[in-house]
Amino acid sequence: MSLADRGLVALGALSGILGVALSAVAAHLTGSGSLQTAAQFLLFHAPGLLALVALISSGAIGPRLARLAGYVMAVGLILFCGDLSGRALAGVTLAPMAAPTGGVLLMVGWGLAGAAAFIRPPR
């Protein structure tokens, strides 16, 4: 497994850890709908990142595009979930337009993951 793939596995695991942690915090805060949304997005994308690495390792999809998809998703999660969490926990935004930009990057990442299925992996 390449270093880039190990990085995606680590990001997938971190996404899962943070998703569980934010879910727990959201359960104990009133009015924490944004925090719950951030937690759900992290939990939804954690298996997606892990699946990309499994698909790359099995040779089922084009590895370069799949890795790009995974890292684009990771940046999208940082922007989207970071902004929602910052607003819910500290009343601050991560950056102007961080959440919508992160959401677009998540969609782009999924599109790239789908496109990677049509790229012939090197033999």
C-alpha positions in Angstrom: 0.0 0.0 0.0 1.4 3.4 -1.0 1.9 6.3 1.4 -0.9 8.2 -0.3 -3.3 5.2 0.3 -2.2 5.0 3.9 -2.9 8.7 4.3 -6.5 8.1 2.9 -7.0 5.3 5.4 -5.8 7.5 8.2 -8.1 10.3 7.1 -11.0 7.8 6.9 -10.3 6.7 10.4 -10.0 10.3 11.7 -13.3 11.1 10.0 -14.9 8.2 11.8 -13.4 9.2 15.2 -14.5 12.8 14.8 -17.9 11.8 13.6 -18.5 9.7 16.7 -17.1 12.4 19.0 -19.2 15.2 17.4 -22.3 13.0 17.7 -21.7 12.6 21.4 -21.2 16.3 21.9 -24.3 17.1 19.8 -26.4 14.8 21.9 -25.6 16.9 25.0 -25.9 20.4 23.5 -29.2 22.0 22.9 -29.7 23.6 19.5 -26.7 21.7 18.0 -28.3 20.8 14.6 -25.2 22.0 12.7 -23.0 19.9 14.9 -25.1 16.8 14.2 -25.0 17.5 10.5 -21.2 17.8 10.7 -21.0 14.5 12.6 -23.2 12.8 10.1 -21.1 14.0 7.1 -18.0 12.7 8.8 -19.5 9.3 9.5 -21.0 9.0 6.0 -17.6 9.8 4.3 -15.4 7.7 6.6 -16.4 4.4 4.9 -16.2 6.0 1.5 -12.6 7.0 2.0 -11.8 3.5 3.3 -13.6 1.9 0.3 -11.6 4.0 -2.1 -8.4 2.5 -0.8 -9.8 -1.0 -0.9 -10.9 -0.4 -4.6 -7.5 1.0 -5.4 -5.8 -2.0 -3.8 -8.0 -4.5 -5.6 -7.2 -2.8 -9.0 -10.9 -2.1 -9.6 -10.5 1.6 -10.2 -7.9 4.0 -11.6 -5.6 4.7 -8.6 -4.6 8.3 -9.5 -8.1 9.6 -9.9 -9.4 7.7 -6.9 -6.7 9.1 -4.7 -7.4 12.6 -6.0 -11.1 11.9 -5.2 -10.3 10.9 -1.7 -8.1 13.9 -1.0 -10.7 16.3 -2.5 -13.3 14.7 -0.2 -11.0 15.1 2.8 -10.5 18.8 2.1 -14.3 19.1 1.6 -14.9 17.5 5.0 -12.4 19.9 6.6 -14.1 22.9 5.2 -17.7 21.8 5.6 -17.5 20.1 8.9 -14.9 22.5 10.3 -17.1 25.4 9.5 -20.3 23.9 11.0 -18.5 22.7 14.1 -16.8 26.1 14.6 -20.2 27.8 14.4 -21.9 25.4 16.7 -19.1 25.2 19.4 -17.5 28.6 19.3 -19.7 30.9 17.2 -17.0 31.5 14.7 -16.7 30.6 11.0 -13.7 28.8 9.6 -13.5 31.1 6.6 -16.0 32.9 4.4 -17.9 30.5 2.3 -16.1 27.5 3.9 -19.2 25.3 4.3 -20.6 25.8 0.8 -17.1 25.4 -0.7 -16.6 22.2 1.3 -20.0 20.9 0.1 -19.1 21.5 -3.5 -15.7 19.7 -3.0 -17.5 16.7 -1.5 -19.7 16.5 -4.6 -16.7 16.9 -6.8 -14.8 14.2 -4.9 -17.7 11.7 -5.3 -17.9 12.6 -9.0 -14.1 11.9 -9.4 -14.6 8.6 -7.5 -17.3 7.6 -10.0 -15.1 8.6 -12.9 -12.2 6.5 -11.5 -14.3 3.4 -12.2 -13.9 4.1 -15.9 -10.2 4.6 -15.9 -8.3 1.4 -16.7 -5.9 0.7 -13.8 -2.3 0.0 -14.9 -1.3 -3.7 -15.0 
